[in-house]
């Protein structure tokens, strides 16, 4: 294990908190995106033939 010298600087608690909050925000953004994507109606199978241009 590396020991920090007296003059070394580490991210500390503030750095950990910022990274943790970004991770939590990312989790909720992905969850919301999946919810919105599931609402999209995509034509499938026989519906594709009806939308072709003649």
C-alpha distance matrix in Angstrom:
0.0 3.8 6.5 9.7 12.8 16.0 17.7 15.1 16.3 14.7 17.0 16.6 19.0 21.8 20.0 19.0 22.6 24.2 22.5 23.3 26.9 27.3 26.3 28.9 31.5 31.0 31.5 34.8 36.0 35.6 37.4 40.2 40.5 41.0 43.6 45.5 45.4 46.9 49.9 50.9 54.0 54.0 57.2 57.0 59.4 63.0 62.1 61.1 64.7 66.2 64.1 65.1 67.3 70.7
3.8 0.0 3.8 6.5 9.4 12.8 14.1 11.6 13.1 12.1 15.0 15.0 18.0 20.4 18.6 18.4 22.0 23.3 21.8 23.2 26.6 26.8 26.4 29.1 31.4 31.0 31.9 35.1 36.0 36.0 37.9 40.5 40.8 41.6 44.2 45.8 45.8 47.6 50.4 51.3 54.5 54.5 57.8 57.8 60.3 63.9 62.8 61.7 65.3 66.6 64.4 65.4 67.3 70.8
6.5 3.8 0.0 3.8 6.5 9.5 11.6 9.7 11.6 11.3 14.5 14.1 17.1 19.6 18.5 18.5 21.9 23.4 22.6 23.9 27.1 27.7 27.6 30.0 32.3 32.3 33.4 36.3 37.3 37.6 39.5 41.9 42.4 43.4 45.8 47.4 47.7 49.5 52.1 53.2 56.5 56.7 60.1 60.2 62.8 66.4 65.2 64.2 67.8 69.0 66.7 67.8 69.7 73.2
9.7 6.5 3.8 0.0 3.8 6.5 8.0 6.0 8.1 8.4 12.0 12.0 15.4 17.5 16.4 17.2 20.4 21.6 21.2 23.0 25.7 26.3 26.7 29.2 31.1 31.4 32.7 35.4 36.3 36.9 38.9 41.0 41.6 42.9 45.2 46.6 47.0 49.0 51.5 52.5 55.9 56.2 59.7 60.0 62.7 66.2 64.8 63.7 67.4 68.4 66.0 67.1 68.8 72.4
12.8 9.4 6.5 3.8 0.0 3.8 5.6 5.4 8.7 10.5 14.3 14.5 18.0 19.6 18.9 20.2 23.2 24.1 24.1 26.0 28.6 29.1 29.8 32.3 34.0 34.4 36.0 38.5 39.3 40.1 42.1 44.1 44.6 46.1 48.4 49.6 50.1 52.3 54.6 55.5 59.0 59.2 62.7 63.2 65.9 69.4 67.9 66.8 70.4 71.4 68.9 69.9 71.5 75.1
16.0 12.8 9.5 6.5 3.8 0.0 3.8 5.7 8.5 11.0 14.5 14.3 17.6 19.1 19.0 20.6 23.1 24.2 24.7 26.6 28.8 29.6 30.7 32.8 34.4 35.2 36.9 39.1 39.9 41.1 43.0 44.8 45.5 47.2 49.3 50.4 51.2 53.3 55.5 56.5 60.1 60.5 64.1 64.7 67.6 71.0 69.4 68.3 72.0 72.8 70.2 71.4 72.9 76.5
17.7 14.1 11.6 8.0 5.6 3.8 0.0 3.8 6.6 10.0 13.4 14.2 17.7 18.4 18.0 20.2 22.7 23.1 23.8 26.1 28.0 28.5 29.9 32.2 33.4 34.1 36.1 38.3 38.8 40.0 42.2 43.7 44.2 46.1 48.3 49.2 49.9 52.3 54.3 55.2 58.8 59.1 62.7 63.4 66.3 69.6 67.9 66.7 70.4 71.1 68.4 69.5 70.8 74.4
15.1 11.6 9.7 6.0 5.4 5.7 3.8 0.0 3.8 6.7 10.3 11.5 15.2 16.0 15.0 17.1 19.9 20.2 20.5 22.9 25.0 25.3 26.5 29.0 30.3 30.7 32.7 35.1 35.5 36.5 38.8 40.4 40.9 42.7 44.9 45.8 46.5 48.8 50.9 51.8 55.3 55.6 59.1 59.8 62.7 66.0 64.4 63.2 66.8 67.6 65.0 66.0 67.5 71.0
16.3 13.1 11.6 8.1 8.7 8.5 6.6 3.8 0.0 3.8 6.9 8.5 12.2 12.5 11.5 13.9 16.5 16.6 17.2 19.7 21.5 21.9 23.3 25.7 26.8 27.5 29.6 31.7 32.1 33.4 35.6 37.1 37.6 39.6 41.7 42.5 43.3 45.7 47.7 48.6 52.2 52.6 56.2 57.0 60.0 63.2 61.5 60.4 64.0 64.7 62.1 63.2 64.7 68.3
14.7 12.1 11.3 8.4 10.5 11.0 10.0 6.7 3.8 0.0 3.8 5.5 9.2 10.0 8.5 10.4 13.3 13.7 13.9 16.2 18.4 18.8 19.9 22.3 23.7 24.3 26.1 28.5 29.1 30.2 32.3 33.9 34.5 36.3 38.4 39.5 40.2 42.5 44.6 45.6 49.2 49.6 53.2 53.9 56.9 60.2 58.5 57.5 61.2 61.9 59.4 60.6 62.2 65.8
17.0 15.0 14.5 12.0 14.3 14.5 13.4 10.3 6.9 3.8 0.0 3.8 6.7 6.6 4.7 7.1 9.8 9.9 10.4 12.8 14.7 15.2 16.5 18.8 20.0 20.8 22.8 24.9 25.5 26.8 28.9 30.4 31.1 33.0 35.0 36.0 36.9 39.1 41.1 42.2 45.8 46.4 50.1 50.9 54.0 57.2 55.4 54.5 58.2 58.8 56.3 57.7 59.3 62.9
16.6 15.0 14.1 12.0 14.5 14.3 14.2 11.5 8.5 5.5 3.8 0.0 3.8 5.6 5.5 6.5 8.8 10.4 11.1 12.5 14.6 15.9 17.0 18.7 20.4 21.6 23.0 25.0 26.2 27.6 29.2 30.8 32.0 33.6 35.4 36.7 37.8 39.8 41.8 43.2 46.8 47.6 51.3 52.1 55.2 58.4 56.7 56.0 59.8 60.3 57.9 59.5 61.2 64.9
19.0 18.0 17.1 15.4 18.0 17.6 17.7 15.2 12.2 9.2 6.7 3.8 0.0 3.8 5.5 5.1 6.1 8.6 10.0 10.4 12.1 14.3 15.3 16.3 18.2 19.9 21.0 22.7 24.2 25.8 27.0 28.6 30.1 31.8 33.2 34.7 36.0 37.8 39.7 41.4 45.0 46.1 49.8 50.7 53.9 57.0 55.2 54.7 58.5 58.9 56.6 58.4 60.2 63.9
21.8 20.4 19.6 17.5 19.6 19.1 18.4 16.0 12.5 10.0 6.6 5.6 3.8 0.0 3.8 5.5 5.1 6.2 8.7 9.8 10.6 12.4 14.3 15.3 16.5 18.4 20.0 21.4 22.5 24.4 25.9 27.1 28.5 30.5 31.9 33.0 34.5 36.5 38.1 39.7 43.4 44.5 48.3 49.4 52.7 55.7 53.7 53.2 56.9 57.2 54.7 56.5 58.1 61.9
20.0 18.6 18.5 16.4 18.9 19.0 18.0 15.0 11.5 8.5 4.7 5.5 5.5 3.8 0.0 3.8 5.4 5.2 6.3 8.6 10.0 10.8 12.5 14.4 15.5 16.7 18.6 20.4 21.2 22.7 24.6 26.0 26.9 28.9 30.7 31.7 32.8 35.0 36.9 38.1 41.8 42.6 46.3 47.3 50.5 53.6 51.7 51.0 54.8 55.2 52.7 54.3 55.9 59.6
19.0 18.4 18.5 17.2 20.2 20.6 20.2 17.1 13.9 10.4 7.1 6.5 5.1 5.5 3.8 0.0 3.8 5.5 5.2 6.0 8.6 10.0 10.6 12.3 14.2 15.3 16.6 18.7 20.0 21.2 22.7 24.5 25.7 27.2 29.0 30.4 31.5 33.4 35.4 36.9 40.5 41.4 45.1 45.9 49.0 52.2 50.4 49.9 53.7 54.2 51.9 53.6 55.5 59.2
22.6 22.0 21.9 20.4 23.2 23.1 22.7 19.9 16.5 13.3 9.8 8.8 6.1 5.1 5.4 3.8 0.0 3.8 5.5 5.1 6.1 8.6 9.8 10.5 12.2 14.1 15.3 16.7 18.2 20.0 21.2 22.6 24.2 26.0 27.3 28.7 30.2 32.0 33.7 35.4 39.1 40.3 44.1 45.1 48.4 51.4 49.4 49.1 52.9 53.2 50.9 52.8 54.6 58.4
24.2 23.3 23.4 21.6 24.1 24.2 23.1 20.2 16.6 13.7 9.9 10.4 8.6 6.2 5.2 5.5 3.8 0.0 3.8 5.5 5.2 6.2 8.7 10.0 10.6 12.3 14.3 15.6 16.4 18.4 20.1 21.1 22.3 24.5 26.0 26.9 28.3 30.5 32.1 33.5 37.2 38.3 42.1 43.3 46.6 49.6 47.5 47.0 50.8 51.0 48.5 50.3 52.0 55.7
22.5 21.8 22.6 21.2 24.1 24.7 23.8 20.5 17.2 13.9 10.4 11.1 10.0 8.7 6.3 5.2 5.5 3.8 0.0 3.8 5.5 5.1 6.2 8.8 9.9 10.5 12.4 14.6 15.2 16.5 18.5 20.1 20.9 22.7 24.6 25.7 26.7 28.8 30.8 32.1 35.7 36.5 40.2 41.1 44.3 47.4 45.6 44.9 48.7 49.2 46.8 48.5 50.3 54.0
23.3 23.2 23.9 23.0 26.0 26.6 26.1 22.9 19.7 16.2 12.8 12.5 10.4 9.8 8.6 6.0 5.1 5.5 3.8 0.0 3.8 5.4 5.0 6.3 8.7 9.8 10.7 12.7 14.3 15.5 16.8 18.6 20.0 21.4 23.0 24.6 25.8 27.5 29.5 31.2 34.8 35.8 39.5 40.4 43.6 46.7 44.9 44.6 48.4 48.8 46.6 48.5 50.5 54.2
26.9 26.6 27.1 25.7 28.6 28.8 28.0 25.0 21.5 18.4 14.7 14.6 12.1 10.6 10.0 8.6 6.1 5.2 5.5 3.8 0.0 3.8 5.3 5.1 6.1 8.5 9.8 10.8 12.2 14.3 15.4 16.6 18.2 20.1 21.3 22.6 24.2 26.1 27.7 29.4 33.1 34.4 38.2 39.4 42.8 45.7 43.6 43.4 47.2 47.3 45.1 47.1 49.0 52.7
27.3 26.8 27.7 26.3 29.1 29.6 28.5 25.3 21.9 18.8 15.2 15.9 14.3 12.4 10.8 10.0 8.6 6.2 5.1 5.4 3.8 0.0 3.8 5.5 5.1 6.1 8.6 10.1 10.4 12.2 14.2 15.3 16.2 18.3 20.0 20.9 22.2 24.4 26.1 27.4 31.1 32.1 35.9 37.0 40.4 43.3 41.3 40.8 44.6 44.8 42.4 44.3 46.1 49.8
26.3 26.4 27.6 26.7 29.8 30.7 29.9 26.5 23.3 19.9 16.5 17.0 15.3 14.3 12.5 10.6 9.8 8.7 6.2 5.0 5.3 3.8 0.0 3.8 5.5 5.1 6.2 8.9 9.9 10.6 12.4 14.3 15.3 16.7 18.6 20.1 21.0 22.8 25.0 26.4 30.0 30.9 34.6 35.4 38.6 41.7 39.9 39.6 43.4 43.8 41.6 43.5 45.5 49.2
28.9 29.1 30.0 29.2 32.3 32.8 32.2 29.0 25.7 22.3 18.8 18.7 16.3 15.3 14.4 12.3 10.5 10.0 8.8 6.3 5.1 5.5 3.8 0.0 3.8 5.4 5.1 6.5 8.7 10.1 10.7 12.5 14.3 15.7 16.9 18.7 20.1 21.6 23.5 25.4 29.0 30.3 34.1 35.0 38.4 41.3 39.4 39.4 43.2 43.4 41.4 43.6 45.7 49.4
31.5 31.4 32.3 31.1 34.0 34.4 33.4 30.3 26.8 23.7 20.0 20.4 18.2 16.5 15.5 14.2 12.2 10.6 9.9 8.7 6.1 5.1 5.5 3.8 0.0 3.8 5.4 5.3 6.2 8.7 9.9 10.6 12.2 14.4 15.5 16.5 18.3 20.2 21.7 23.4 27.1 28.5 32.3 33.6 37.1 39.9 37.7 37.6 41.4 41.4 39.2 41.3 43.2 47.0
31.0 31.0 32.3 31.4 34.4 35.2 34.1 30.7 27.5 24.3 20.8 21.6 19.9 18.4 16.7 15.3 14.1 12.3 10.5 9.8 8.5 6.1 5.1 5.4 3.8 0.0 3.8 5.5 5.0 6.1 8.5 9.8 10.4 12.3 14.2 15.3 16.2 18.4 20.3 21.6 25.2 26.2 30.0 31.1 34.4 37.4 35.4 35.0 38.8 39.1 36.8 38.8 40.8 44.5
31.5 31.9 33.4 32.7 36.0 36.9 36.1 32.7 29.6 26.1 22.8 23.0 21.0 20.0 18.6 16.6 15.3 14.3 12.4 10.7 9.8 8.6 6.2 5.1 5.4 3.8 0.0 3.8 5.5 5.4 6.2 8.7 10.0 10.8 12.6 14.5 15.5 16.9 19.1 20.9 24.3 25.5 29.2 30.0 33.3 36.3 34.5 34.5 38.3 38.6 36.7 38.8 41.1 44.8
34.8 35.1 36.3 35.4 38.5 39.1 38.3 35.1 31.7 28.5 24.9 25.0 22.7 21.4 20.4 18.7 16.7 15.6 14.6 12.7 10.8 10.1 8.9 6.5 5.3 5.5 3.8 0.0 3.8 5.5 5.0 6.1 8.5 9.9 10.6 12.3 14.2 15.5 17.1 19.2 22.8 24.5 28.2 29.4 32.9 35.6 33.5 33.8 37.6 37.5 35.6 38.0 40.2 43.9
36.0 36.0 37.3 36.3 39.3 39.9 38.8 35.5 32.1 29.1 25.5 26.2 24.2 22.5 21.2 20.0 18.2 16.4 15.2 14.3 12.2 10.4 9.9 8.7 6.2 5.0 5.5 3.8 0.0 3.8 5.4 5.1 6.1 8.7 9.9 10.5 12.1 14.3 15.7 17.2 20.9 22.4 26.2 27.6 31.1 33.8 31.6 31.5 35.3 35.2 33.0 35.3 37.3 41.0
35.6 36.0 37.6 36.9 40.1 41.1 40.0 36.5 33.4 30.2 26.8 27.6 25.8 24.4 22.7 21.2 20.0 18.4 16.5 15.5 14.3 12.2 10.6 10.1 8.7 6.1 5.4 5.5 3.8 0.0 3.8 5.4 5.0 6.2 8.6 9.9 10.4 12.3 14.6 15.8 19.3 20.4 24.1 25.1 28.5 31.4 29.5 29.3 33.1 33.4 31.4 33.5 35.8 39.4
37.4 37.9 39.5 38.9 42.1 43.0 42.2 38.8 35.6 32.3 28.9 29.2 27.0 25.9 24.6 22.7 21.2 20.1 18.5 16.8 15.4 14.2 12.4 10.7 9.9 8.5 6.2 5.0 5.4 3.8 0.0 3.8 5.5 5.3 6.4 8.9 10.0 10.9 13.1 15.2 18.6 20.1 23.8 24.8 28.2 30.9 29.0 29.4 33.2 33.2 31.6 34.0 36.5 40.1
40.2 40.5 41.9 41.0 44.1 44.8 43.7 40.4 37.1 33.9 30.4 30.8 28.6 27.1 26.0 24.5 22.6 21.1 20.1 18.6 16.6 15.3 14.3 12.5 10.6 9.8 8.7 6.1 5.1 5.4 3.8 0.0 3.8 5.5 5.1 6.3 8.6 10.0 11.1 13.3 16.9 18.9 22.6 24.2 27.8 30.2 27.9 28.3 32.1 31.8 29.9 32.6 34.7 38.4
40.5 40.8 42.4 41.6 44.6 45.5 44.2 40.9 37.6 34.5 31.1 32.0 30.1 28.5 26.9 25.7 24.2 22.3 20.9 20.0 18.2 16.2 15.3 14.3 12.2 10.4 10.0 8.5 6.1 5.0 5.5 3.8 0.0 3.8 5.4 5.1 6.1 8.6 10.1 11.2 14.9 16.3 20.1 21.6 25.2 27.8 25.5 25.5 29.3 29.2 27.2 29.5 31.7 35.4
41.0 41.6 43.4 42.9 46.1 47.2 46.1 42.7 39.6 36.3 33.0 33.6 31.8 30.5 28.9 27.2 26.0 24.5 22.7 21.4 20.1 18.3 16.7 15.7 14.4 12.3 10.8 9.9 8.7 6.2 5.3 5.5 3.8 0.0 3.8 5.5 5.0 6.2 8.9 10.4 13.6 14.8 18.5 19.5 23.0 25.8 23.8 24.1 27.9 28.0 26.4 28.8 31.3 34.9
43.6 44.2 45.8 45.2 48.4 49.3 48.3 44.9 41.7 38.4 35.0 35.4 33.2 31.9 30.7 29.0 27.3 26.0 24.6 23.0 21.3 20.0 18.6 16.9 15.5 14.2 12.6 10.6 9.9 8.6 6.4 5.1 5.4 3.8 0.0 3.8 5.5 5.3 6.8 9.5 12.7 14.9 18.5 19.8 23.4 25.8 23.6 24.4 28.1 27.8 26.3 29.2 31.6 35.2
45.5 45.8 47.4 46.6 49.6 50.4 49.2 45.8 42.5 39.5 36.0 36.7 34.7 33.0 31.7 30.4 28.7 26.9 25.7 24.6 22.6 20.9 20.1 18.7 16.5 15.3 14.5 12.3 10.5 9.9 8.9 6.3 5.1 5.5 3.8 0.0 3.8 5.4 5.3 7.1 10.8 13.0 16.8 18.7 22.5 24.6 22.0 22.6 26.2 25.7 23.9 26.7 28.9 32.5
45.4 45.8 47.7 47.0 50.1 51.2 49.9 46.5 43.3 40.2 36.9 37.8 36.0 34.5 32.8 31.5 30.2 28.3 26.7 25.8 24.2 22.2 21.0 20.1 18.3 16.2 15.5 14.2 12.1 10.4 10.0 8.6 6.1 5.0 5.5 3.8 0.0 3.8 5.4 5.5 9.0 10.3 14.1 15.7 19.4 21.8 19.5 19.7 23.5 23.3 21.6 24.1 26.5 30.2
46.9 47.6 49.5 49.0 52.3 53.3 52.3 48.8 45.7 42.5 39.1 39.8 37.8 36.5 35.0 33.4 32.0 30.5 28.8 27.5 26.1 24.4 22.8 21.6 20.2 18.4 16.9 15.5 14.3 12.3 10.9 10.0 8.6 6.2 5.3 5.4 3.8 0.0 3.8 5.5 8.0 9.9 13.4 14.6 18.1 20.5 18.4 19.3 23.0 22.8 21.6 24.4 27.2 30.6
49.9 50.4 52.1 51.5 54.6 55.5 54.3 50.9 47.7 44.6 41.1 41.8 39.7 38.1 36.9 35.4 33.7 32.1 30.8 29.5 27.7 26.1 25.0 23.5 21.7 20.3 19.1 17.1 15.7 14.6 13.1 11.1 10.1 8.9 6.8 5.3 5.4 3.8 0.0 3.8 6.4 9.4 12.8 14.8 18.5 20.2 17.6 18.9 22.4 21.6 20.3 23.5 26.0 29.4
50.9 51.3 53.2 52.5 55.5 56.5 55.2 51.8 48.6 45.6 42.2 43.2 41.4 39.7 38.1 36.9 35.4 33.5 32.1 31.2 29.4 27.4 26.4 25.4 23.4 21.6 20.9 19.2 17.2 15.8 15.2 13.3 11.2 10.4 9.5 7.1 5.5 5.5 3.8 0.0 3.8 6.2 9.8 12.2 16.0 17.7 14.9 15.7 19.3 18.6 17.0 20.0 22.4 25.9
54.0 54.5 56.5 55.9 59.0 60.1 58.8 55.3 52.2 49.2 45.8 46.8 45.0 43.4 41.8 40.5 39.1 37.2 35.7 34.8 33.1 31.1 30.0 29.0 27.1 25.2 24.3 22.8 20.9 19.3 18.6 16.9 14.9 13.6 12.7 10.8 9.0 8.0 6.4 3.8 0.0 3.8 6.6 9.2 12.9 14.2 11.4 12.6 16.0 15.2 14.1 17.3 20.0 23.3
54.0 54.5 56.7 56.2 59.2 60.5 59.1 55.6 52.6 49.6 46.4 47.6 46.1 44.5 42.6 41.4 40.3 38.3 36.5 35.8 34.4 32.1 30.9 30.3 28.5 26.2 25.5 24.5 22.4 20.4 20.1 18.9 16.3 14.8 14.9 13.0 10.3 9.9 9.4 6.2 3.8 0.0 3.8 6.3 10.0 11.8 9.2 9.6 13.3 13.2 11.9 14.6 17.6 20.9
57.2 57.8 60.1 59.7 62.7 64.1 62.7 59.1 56.2 53.2 50.1 51.3 49.8 48.3 46.3 45.1 44.1 42.1 40.2 39.5 38.2 35.9 34.6 34.1 32.3 30.0 29.2 28.2 26.2 24.1 23.8 22.6 20.1 18.5 18.5 16.8 14.1 13.4 12.8 9.8 6.6 3.8 0.0 3.8 7.1 8.2 5.4 6.1 9.7 9.6 9.0 11.8 15.0 18.0
57.0 57.8 60.2 60.0 63.2 64.7 63.4 59.8 57.0 53.9 50.9 52.1 50.7 49.4 47.3 45.9 45.1 43.3 41.1 40.4 39.4 37.0 35.4 35.0 33.6 31.1 30.0 29.4 27.6 25.1 24.8 24.2 21.6 19.5 19.8 18.7 15.7 14.6 14.8 12.2 9.2 6.3 3.8 0.0 3.8 6.3 5.5 6.1 9.3 10.5 10.7 12.8 16.4 19.0
59.4 60.3 62.8 62.7 65.9 67.6 66.3 62.7 60.0 56.9 54.0 55.2 53.9 52.7 50.5 49.0 48.4 46.6 44.3 43.6 42.8 40.4 38.6 38.4 37.1 34.4 33.3 32.9 31.1 28.5 28.2 27.8 25.2 23.0 23.4 22.5 19.4 18.1 18.5 16.0 12.9 10.0 7.1 3.8 0.0 3.8 5.5 5.8 7.8 9.9 11.1 12.4 16.2 18.1
63.0 63.9 66.4 66.2 69.4 71.0 69.6 66.0 63.2 60.2 57.2 58.4 57.0 55.7 53.6 52.2 51.4 49.6 47.4 46.7 45.7 43.3 41.7 41.3 39.9 37.4 36.3 35.6 33.8 31.4 30.9 30.2 27.8 25.8 25.8 24.6 21.8 20.5 20.2 17.7 14.2 11.8 8.2 6.3 3.8 0.0 3.8 5.4 5.6 7.2 9.5 11.0 14.6 16.1
62.1 62.8 65.2 64.8 67.9 69.4 67.9 64.4 61.5 58.5 55.4 56.7 55.2 53.7 51.7 50.4 49.4 47.5 45.6 44.9 43.6 41.3 39.9 39.4 37.7 35.4 34.5 33.5 31.6 29.5 29.0 27.9 25.5 23.8 23.6 22.0 19.5 18.4 17.6 14.9 11.4 9.2 5.4 5.5 5.5 3.8 0.0 3.8 5.5 5.4 6.9 9.4 12.9 15.1
61.1 61.7 64.2 63.7 66.8 68.3 66.7 63.2 60.4 57.5 54.5 56.0 54.7 53.2 51.0 49.9 49.1 47.0 44.9 44.6 43.4 40.8 39.6 39.4 37.6 35.0 34.5 33.8 31.5 29.3 29.4 28.3 25.5 24.1 24.4 22.6 19.7 19.3 18.9 15.7 12.6 9.6 6.1 6.1 5.8 5.4 3.8 0.0 3.8 5.5 5.4 6.8 10.6 13.0
64.7 65.3 67.8 67.4 70.4 72.0 70.4 66.8 64.0 61.2 58.2 59.8 58.5 56.9 54.8 53.7 52.9 50.8 48.7 48.4 47.2 44.6 43.4 43.2 41.4 38.8 38.3 37.6 35.3 33.1 33.2 32.1 29.3 27.9 28.1 26.2 23.5 23.0 22.4 19.3 16.0 13.3 9.7 9.3 7.8 5.6 5.5 3.8 0.0 3.8 5.5 5.6 9.2 10.6
66.2 66.6 69.0 68.4 71.4 72.8 71.1 67.6 64.7 61.9 58.8 60.3 58.9 57.2 55.2 54.2 53.2 51.0 49.2 48.8 47.3 44.8 43.8 43.4 41.4 39.1 38.6 37.5 35.2 33.4 33.2 31.8 29.2 28.0 27.8 25.7 23.3 22.8 21.6 18.6 15.2 13.2 9.6 10.5 9.9 7.2 5.4 5.5 3.8 0.0 3.8 5.7 8.6 10.2
64.1 64.4 66.7 66.0 68.9 70.2 68.4 65.0 62.1 59.4 56.3 57.9 56.6 54.7 52.7 51.9 50.9 48.5 46.8 46.6 45.1 42.4 41.6 41.4 39.2 36.8 36.7 35.6 33.0 31.4 31.6 29.9 27.2 26.4 26.3 23.9 21.6 21.6 20.3 17.0 14.1 11.9 9.0 10.7 11.1 9.5 6.9 5.4 5.5 3.8 0.0 3.8 6.5 9.3
65.1 65.4 67.8 67.1 69.9 71.4 69.5 66.0 63.2 60.6 57.7 59.5 58.4 56.5 54.3 53.6 52.8 50.3 48.5 48.5 47.1 44.3 43.5 43.6 41.3 38.8 38.8 38.0 35.3 33.5 34.0 32.6 29.5 28.8 29.2 26.7 24.1 24.4 23.5 20.0 17.3 14.6 11.8 12.8 12.4 11.0 9.4 6.8 5.6 5.7 3.8 0.0 3.8 6.4
67.3 67.3 69.7 68.8 71.5 72.9 70.8 67.5 64.7 62.2 59.3 61.2 60.2 58.1 55.9 55.5 54.6 52.0 50.3 50.5 49.0 46.1 45.5 45.7 43.2 40.8 41.1 40.2 37.3 35.8 36.5 34.7 31.7 31.3 31.6 28.9 26.5 27.2 26.0 22.4 20.0 17.6 15.0 16.4 16.2 14.6 12.9 10.6 9.2 8.6 6.5 3.8 0.0 3.8
70.7 70.8 73.2 72.4 75.1 76.5 74.4 71.0 68.3 65.8 62.9 64.9 63.9 61.9 59.6 59.2 58.4 55.7 54.0 54.2 52.7 49.8 49.2 49.4 47.0 44.5 44.8 43.9 41.0 39.4 40.1 38.4 35.4 34.9 35.2 32.5 30.2 30.6 29.4 25.9 23.3 20.9 18.0 19.0 18.1 16.1 15.1 13.0 10.6 10.2 9.3 6.4 3.8 0.0
